[in-house]
Amino acid sequence: MSLMTVRRAPSLVCRQFHGTRNASDLAGKKALVFGGTSGIGLSAVKKLDAEGVRTVAISRNPDRSKGDVPSGSELMACDVRDR
């Protein structure tokens, strides 16, 4: 499996990979968002949550989220850096 860099809006990425045509097709799906407490990751969490996706925002330091992660999303601490 190859890795790909995606530079599109989160909803477009989900539709591309799952073949969905509208936001209601995402309702009930689950998503893990690494870096989900700030920047693009936080935007993805908010957009996916608004479309009915059950999201888990993963961050090295979830305390930095300052309550920005939507209440419908779960917050998890995890460090996936290669050391």
C-alpha positions, -999 to +999 in steps of 0.1 A: +000+000+000+014+034-009+010+066+010-005+096-006-005+133+004-040+147+002-045+185+000-082+188-002-111+196+021-118+168+046-153+162+032-139+158-003-113+133+009-139+112+026-161+112-005-132+103-028-122+073-008-157+061+001-174+070-031-201+090-013-220+117-031-234+138-003-228+145+034-256+123+046-237+093+033-211+099+059-235+098+089-227+069+112-191+064+099-161+065+121-129+084+116-095+088+134-079+122+129-043+124+138-033+159+149-070+166+155-066+193+181-052+221+160-048+234+124-060+212+095-067+183+118-091+203+140-109+216+109-113+180+097-127+169+131-152+198+130-163+192+094-166+154+099-185+159+132-209+183+115-216+156+088-225+130+115-192+111+115-181+097+149-146+111+152-116+105+175-092+134+176-057+121+183-030+143+196+004+141+214-009+167+239-047+168+241-045+194+268-036+219+242-070+216+225-084+244+247-119+229+243-120+234+205-127+198+197-165+193+193-183+177+222-195+149+199-159+139+192-136+118+214-102+131+224-072+107+227-035+111+236-011+092+213+024+099+201+030+083+167+064+099+160+091+076+147+121+081+170 
